Amino acid sequence: MVSCNIRDGVVQLECDAVRYSPEDALKYAVIYTRVSTIEQVQTGISLEVQLEITQRYAAFKNLEVISVISDEGVSGSIPLHDRPGGRRLLELVLDPKVSVVIAYKLDRVFRDTADCLITTKQWDLADVDLHLVDIGGQPVDTSTAMGRFFLTIMAGVAEMERNLIIERTRAAMTHLKENNRLAGSLPYGSYVAEDGTSLLPNPKEQKVIKAVKRLHKKGLSLRKIAEYLDDKGLQSRAGTTFYASQIKRILERN
């Protein structure tokens, strides 16, 4: 058995005494990783961390990784076949040489239960197994009947949890809108997605953040940075000139 933990930012893959012998048939695998920009900041499970975890898992399982596919800044609400990397993954799975897909967690790959079950059923027909390194602290692969059963159960649980989060988020957003507090509650550099369930990068505000960080690194004072933004016609979210205190908050939170 193998389990995966992240302690103090360090990936720890813990295994029991079972090891694969040289006689075990070598299988070729594709690693898939995904992260959204906001999610990466909030959780710290970056593409690099996911890759390290999955590569260690592949080595332990005697799987030869022939390709690594990543979707960076792609929301988990987008179906696998509509993601740039997801489409590439689905193409690679058609290669007879590929027999395993490895991902860190279930939500890295699939949007919902239907997306998961339909896709993995297609992979089953192509003799491709899905290996997830961490579902509740334990790995799962669909090469066994128990693995497929557990994946089905956990896909349903994951969708239920996501729906509960959506309900709570929508309720919170509605409350903030009704009390005219939404704009002030959002992190600078973000905006609320159309479905009202997540935050996405605001390109205009992200441009301001990059300029502020660049000028601060050059040694400009907060007041000088605010003056620079004013000269460039860049205004705050409220449509006013930036103040030194606002520049300070931007630096502290980014």
C-alpha positions in Angstrom: 0.0 0.0 0.0 1.2 3.5 -0.7 -0.1 6.8 0.9 0.7 10.4 0.1 1.1 13.3 2.5 2.4 16.9 2.3 4.0 18.0 5.5 5.5 21.5 5.8 5.4 21.8 2.0 7.4 18.5 1.5 5.9 15.6 -0.4 6.1 12.4 1.5 5.1 9.1 -0.2 4.9 6.3 2.3 4.9 2.7 1.1 4.7 -0.7 2.8 7.1 -3.5 2.2 5.7 -4.6 -1.2 8.0 -4.0 -4.1 7.7 -4.8 -7.8 10.3 -7.2 -9.2 12.1 -6.9 -12.5 9.8 -9.6 -13.9 6.8 -7.4 -13.6 5.6 -6.2 -17.0 6.5 -2.6 -17.7 3.5 -0.4 -18.4 3.6 3.0 -20.1 1.8 5.9 -18.3 0.7 9.4 -19.0 0.6 11.9 -16.1 -2.1 14.6 -16.0 -2.0 17.6 -13.7 -4.3 20.6 -13.4 -4.6 23.8 -11.4 -6.5 27.0 -11.6 -4.8 30.3 -10.8 -6.8 31.2 -7.8 -6.7 27.6 -6.5 -3.0 27.5 -6.7 -2.6 30.5 -4.5 -5.1 29.3 -2.0 -4.1 25.6 -1.6 -0.5 25.5 -2.6 -1.0 22.2 -4.6 0.8 23.5 -7.6 1.6 21.8 -10.9 5.1 21.1 -9.6 3.8 19.4 -6.4 1.4 17.3 -8.3 4.1 16.3 -10.8 6.5 15.3 -8.0 3.8 13.2 -6.2 2.7 11.4 -9.4 6.3 10.7 -10.6 7.2 9.1 -7.3 4.0 7.0 -7.5 4.9 5.9 -11.0 8.4 4.9 -10.0 7.0 2.9 -7.1 4.5 1.1 -9.3 7.1 0.4 -12.0 5.3 2.6 -14.5 7.3 4.3 -17.2 6.1 7.8 -17.8 6.1 8.7 -21.5 4.3 12.0 -21.3 3.2 14.7 -18.8 0.2 16.9 -19.7 -0.7 19.9 -17.7 -3.7 22.3 -17.7 -2.6 25.5 -16.0 -5.2 28.1 -15.0 -8.1 25.9 -16.1 -11.1 25.6 -13.9 -12.2 22.2 -12.7 -15.8 23.1 -13.8 -14.7 22.6 -17.4 -15.1 19.0 -18.7 -11.9 17.2 -19.5 -12.6 17.1 -23.3 -13.0 20.9 -23.3 -9.6 21.6 -21.7 -6.5 22.0 -24.0 -4.5 19.5 -22.0 -7.5 17.3 -21.5 -8.0 17.0 -25.2 -4.4 16.0 -25.6 -4.8 13.4 -22.9 -7.8 11.9 -24.6 -5.8 11.7 -27.8 -2.9 10.0 -26.1 -5.1 7.4 -24.5 -6.0 6.1 -28.0 -2.3 5.1 -28.5 -2.1 1.3 -27.9 1.2 1.9 -26.1 -0.5 3.9 -23.2 -2.0 1.7 -20.6 -2.2 4.0 -17.5 -3.3 7.5 -16.7 -1.9 8.9 -13.4 -3.3 12.0 -11.6 -2.9 13.3 -8.1 -6.6 13.6 -7.1 -10.0 12.9 -8.6 -10.9 16.6 -8.9 -7.8 17.2 -10.9 -9.2 15.2 -13.8 -13.0 15.3 -13.8 -15.7 17.9 -13.4 -18.4 15.6 -12.0 -19.6 12.1 -11.6 -20.9 11.7 -15.2 -17.7 13.1 -16.6 -15.7 10.6 -14.5 -17.8 7.5 -15.1 -18.3 8.0 -18.9 -14.6 8.7 -19.5 -13.3 5.9 -17.4 -15.7 3.5 -19.1 -14.2 4.5 -22.4 -10.7 4.0 -21.0 -11.7 0.5 -19.8 -12.7 -0.5 -23.3 -9.3 0.7 -24.5 -7.5 -1.2 -21.7 -6.3 1.9 -20.0 -6.4 2.1 -16.2 -6.7 5.3 -14.1 -4.5 5.6 -11.1 -5.3 8.3 -8.5 -2.6 8.8 -6.0 -4.7 10.3 -3.2 -8.4 9.6 -2.6 -8.9 10.0 1.1 -5.2 9.5 1.7 -5.0 6.2 -0.2 -4.3 5.4 -3.9 -7.0 3.9 -6.2 -6.7 2.3 -9.6 -9.3 1.0 -11.9 -7.4 -2.2 -12.8 -9.4 -4.0 -10.1 -13.1 -4.5 -9.5 -12.7 -3.0 -6.0 -10.8 0.0 -7.5 -13.6 0.7 -10.0 -16.2 0.4 -7.3 -14.4 2.8 -4.9 -13.9 5.3 -7.7 -17.6 5.2 -8.5 -18.5 5.9 -4.8 -15.9 8.6 -4.4 -16.9 10.4 -7.6 -20.5 10.6 -6.2 -19.2 11.9 -2.9 -17.0 14.5 -4.6 -19.9 15.8 -6.7 -22.1 16.1 -3.6 -19.3 18.0 -1.7 -18.9 20.3 -4.7 -22.6 21.0 -4.9 -22.7 21.8 -1.2 -19.9 24.3 -1.7 -21.7 25.8 -4.7 -24.8 26.3 -2.6 -23.0 27.9 0.3 -21.0 30.1 -2.1 -24.1 31.3 -3.9 -25.8 32.0 -0.6 -22.8 34.1 0.5 -22.6 36.0 -2.8 -26.3 36.8 -2.6 -26.0 38.0 0.9 -23.1 40.3 0.0 -24.9 41.7 -3.1 -28.0 42.4 -1.1 -25.9 44.3 1.5 -23.8 46.1 -1.2 -20.6 44.6 0.2 -19.6 42.3 -2.6 -17.0 44.6 -4.3 -15.2 45.4 -1.1 -15.1 41.7 -0.1 -13.4 40.4 -3.2 -9.6 40.1 -3.2 -8.1 42.7 -5.5 -7.2 41.1 -8.8 -10.2 38.8 -8.9 -13.8 38.7 -10.0 -16.7 36.4 -9.5 -17.3 33.8 -12.2 -20.6 33.9 -14.1 -21.9 30.8 -12.2 -21.3 32.7 -8.9 -19.3 29.8 -7.4 -15.7 30.8 -7.9 -13.2 33.6 -8.3 -11.3 34.2 -11.5 -8.3 36.5 -12.3 -9.3 40.0 -13.3 -6.9 40.9 -16.2 -7.0 44.7 -15.6 -6.4 44.4 -11.9 -3.7 41.8 -12.4 -1.9 44.3 -14.7 -2.0 46.8 -11.8 -0.7 44.2 -9.3 2.3 43.4 -11.6 3.1 47.1 -12.1 3.0 47.7 -8.3 5.3 44.7 -7.5 7.7 45.7 -10.3 8.0 49.3 -9.1 8.2 48.3 -5.4 11.1 46.0 -6.3 12.9 48.9 -8.0 12.7 50.8 -4.7 9.9 53.3 -5.4 7.9 54.5 -2.3 4.3 53.7 -2.0 3.4 57.3 -2.8 5.5 57.3 -5.9 3.9 54.1 -7.1 0.5 55.6 -6.6 1.6 58.6 -8.6 2.9 56.4 -11.4 -0.4 54.6 -11.6 -2.3 57.9 -11.7 0.0 59.1 -14.6 -0.8 55.9 -16.5 -4.5 56.4 -16.0 -4.9 53.3 -13.8 -7.6 53.7 -11.2 -8.7 51.7 -8.2 -11.7 49.3 -8.3 -13.9 52.2 -7.2 -12.7 54.3 -10.1 -10.6 56.7 -8.0 -6.9 57.5 -7.7 -4.8 55.0 -5.8 -3.6 56.0 -2.3 -0.4 54.8 -0.6 -2.5 52.7 1.8 -4.1 50.8 -1.1 -0.7 50.1 -2.6 0.5 48.8 0.7 -2.5 46.3 0.9 -1.9 45.2 -2.7 1.7 44.3 -1.8 0.8 42.6 1.5 -1.8 40.4 -0.2 0.1 39.6 -3.4 
